[in-house]
């Protein structure tokens, strides 16, 4: 199974990219589209990991491991 079929986010991003290209009147190259989608998903994953709002250790409900 390919990445686009196995990952709903990737498939949705791919289809959104193709729709955007169609609205612009351009024909998307499948390889170019896949590369753009993967780059976008990677950027989203990287940005969300670096965002301090997503740092669970700052939560008052965060429990750290106890060394015994």
Residue frames as qw, qx, qy, qz and C-alpha x, y, z in Angstrom:
[[0.000, 0.890, 0.456, 0.000, 0.00, 0.00, 0.00],
 [0.415, 0.474, -0.030, 0.776, 1.37, 3.41, -0.89],
 [0.199, -0.137, -0.442, 0.864, 1.73, 6.31, 1.53],
 [0.306, -0.076, -0.133, -0.940, -1.25, 8.17, 0.09],
 [0.651, -0.248, -0.589, -0.409, -3.56, 5.17, 0.44],
 [0.629, -0.249, -0.659, 0.329, -2.40, 4.32, 3.95],
 [0.258, -0.297, -0.371, 0.841, -2.41, 7.81, 5.46],
 [0.131, 0.791, 0.596, 0.041, -5.60, 9.84, 5.39],
 [0.155, -0.850, 0.004, 0.504, -3.78, 13.16, 6.05],
 [0.298, -0.329, 0.605, 0.662, -1.43, 12.55, 3.14],
 [0.249, 0.428, 0.790, 0.361, -4.29, 11.59, 0.83],
 [0.025, 0.887, 0.429, -0.172, -6.30, 14.68, 1.80],
 [0.220, -0.736, 0.232, 0.597, -3.26, 16.94, 1.31],
 [0.329, -0.053, 0.733, 0.593, -2.60, 15.35, -2.10],
 [0.180, 0.637, 0.714, 0.229, -6.17, 15.88, -3.23],
 [0.092, -0.903, -0.205, 0.367, -6.15, 19.48, -1.93],
 [0.294, -0.507, 0.454, 0.671, -2.95, 20.11, -3.89],
 [0.271, 0.226, 0.780, 0.516, -4.48, 18.69, -7.08],
 [0.070, 0.817, 0.572, -0.026, -7.62, 20.81, -6.58],
 [0.182, -0.821, 0.043, 0.540, -5.51, 23.94, -6.11],
 [0.291, -0.243, 0.632, 0.676, -3.59, 23.20, -9.31],
 [0.209, 0.487, 0.782, 0.328, -6.83, 22.63, -11.20],
 [0.020, -0.887, -0.381, 0.259, -8.29, 25.93, -9.95],
 [0.195, -0.708, 0.292, 0.613, -5.19, 27.69, -11.27],
 [0.721, 0.631, -0.058, -0.280, -5.67, 26.01, -14.64],
 [0.120, 0.646, -0.752, -0.058, -2.42, 24.07, -14.35],
 [0.937, 0.003, -0.322, -0.135, -1.83, 20.37, -14.75],
 [0.482, -0.708, 0.497, -0.140, 0.02, 18.84, -11.81],
 [0.542, 0.400, -0.739, 0.020, 2.86, 16.40, -12.34],
 [0.853, -0.408, -0.282, -0.161, 2.18, 13.40, -10.05],
 [0.748, -0.030, -0.345, 0.566, 5.79, 13.25, -8.81],
 [0.123, 0.376, -0.151, 0.906, 5.87, 16.99, -8.17],
 [0.579, -0.524, -0.162, -0.603, 2.55, 16.77, -6.34],
 [0.875, -0.318, -0.346, 0.115, 3.73, 13.91, -4.12],
 [0.569, 0.113, -0.293, 0.760, 6.95, 15.78, -3.28],
 [0.128, -0.464, 0.038, -0.875, 5.01, 18.95, -2.44],
 [0.741, -0.491, -0.245, -0.387, 2.60, 17.03, -0.22],
 [0.842, -0.194, -0.353, 0.360, 5.39, 15.23, 1.62],
 [0.355, 0.256, -0.226, 0.870, 7.25, 18.51, 2.16],
 [0.374, -0.517, -0.065, -0.767, 4.08, 20.14, 3.50],
 [0.843, -0.424, -0.298, -0.142, 3.35, 17.24, 5.87],
 [0.728, -0.018, -0.336, 0.597, 6.95, 17.28, 7.08],
 [0.103, 0.390, -0.133, 0.905, 6.78, 21.04, 7.69],
 [0.600, -0.531, -0.159, -0.576, 3.54, 20.65, 9.64],
 [0.883, -0.302, -0.332, 0.140, 5.00, 17.85, 11.77],
 [0.575, 0.125, -0.273, 0.761, 8.18, 19.81, 12.45],
 [0.110, -0.479, 0.033, -0.870, 6.33, 23.02, 13.29],
 [0.710, -0.527, -0.211, -0.416, 3.92, 21.31, 15.65],
 [0.847, -0.208, -0.345, 0.348, 6.76, 19.56, 17.49],
 [0.439, 0.164, -0.204, 0.859, 8.65, 22.83, 17.96],
 [0.270, -0.630, -0.204, -0.699, 5.60, 24.80, 19.08],
 [0.055, 0.198, -0.710, 0.674, 5.78, 25.50, 22.84],
 [0.634, -0.107, 0.128, -0.755, 2.00, 25.21, 23.05],
 [0.892, 0.071, -0.377, -0.240, 2.39, 21.51, 22.25],
 [0.299, 0.383, -0.760, 0.432, 4.94, 20.89, 25.01],
 [0.716, -0.455, -0.464, -0.254, 3.15, 18.51, 27.35],
 [0.613, -0.118, -0.518, 0.585, 5.82, 18.89, 30.03],
 [0.002, 0.220, -0.166, 0.961, 4.52, 22.40, 30.77],
 [0.580, -0.439, -0.442, -0.525, 1.13, 21.02, 31.75],
 [0.376, -0.486, 0.547, -0.569, 0.32, 20.83, 35.46],
 [0.917, -0.045, 0.214, -0.333, -1.00, 17.33, 34.74],
 [0.669, 0.529, -0.520, 0.049, 2.29, 16.04, 33.31],
 [0.821, -0.508, 0.258, -0.035, 3.81, 13.19, 35.31],
 [0.315, 0.698, -0.642, -0.019, 7.51, 12.56, 34.93],
 [0.855, 0.015, -0.518, 0.036, 8.99, 9.10, 35.34],
 [0.568, -0.741, 0.292, -0.210, 10.03, 8.16, 38.85],
 [0.512, 0.465, -0.702, 0.171, 13.45, 6.65, 39.29],
 [0.839, -0.493, 0.028, -0.228, 13.43, 3.85, 41.84]]
